[in-house]
Amino acid sequence: MTYRSPKATACLFAFTLLCVAGPAWADDETTAMQSMQDFLHNTPDCAEFTDQCSFCKLADGKAMCSTPSTACIKKDYVCTRKAAD
């Protein structure tokens, strides 16, 4: 059996706990984000929109989006062009 000092054991335990638990703010931000379906339902006159990662437009009633950019931090959807424009 390998001997570990109490400090090393405490550090290992703390590190493991942080890795498993994850940051507390991550869960709060994720639950607050609006789904694409909800966004489209709440803004029926929107023709093009973005979440700062992908750029989307409606074609035949379906959202067609670009590939998200690398290391992007997704934000709430924002309408960039109304259907009447």
Secondary structure as UniProt FT lines:
FT   HELIX           6..21
FT   HELIX           24..32
FT   HELIX           36..42
FT   TURN            44..45
FT   STRAND          46..50
FT   STRAND          55..59
FT   TURN            60..61
FT   STRAND          62..65
FT   TURN            70..71
FT   STRAND          78..82
FT   TURN            83..84
//
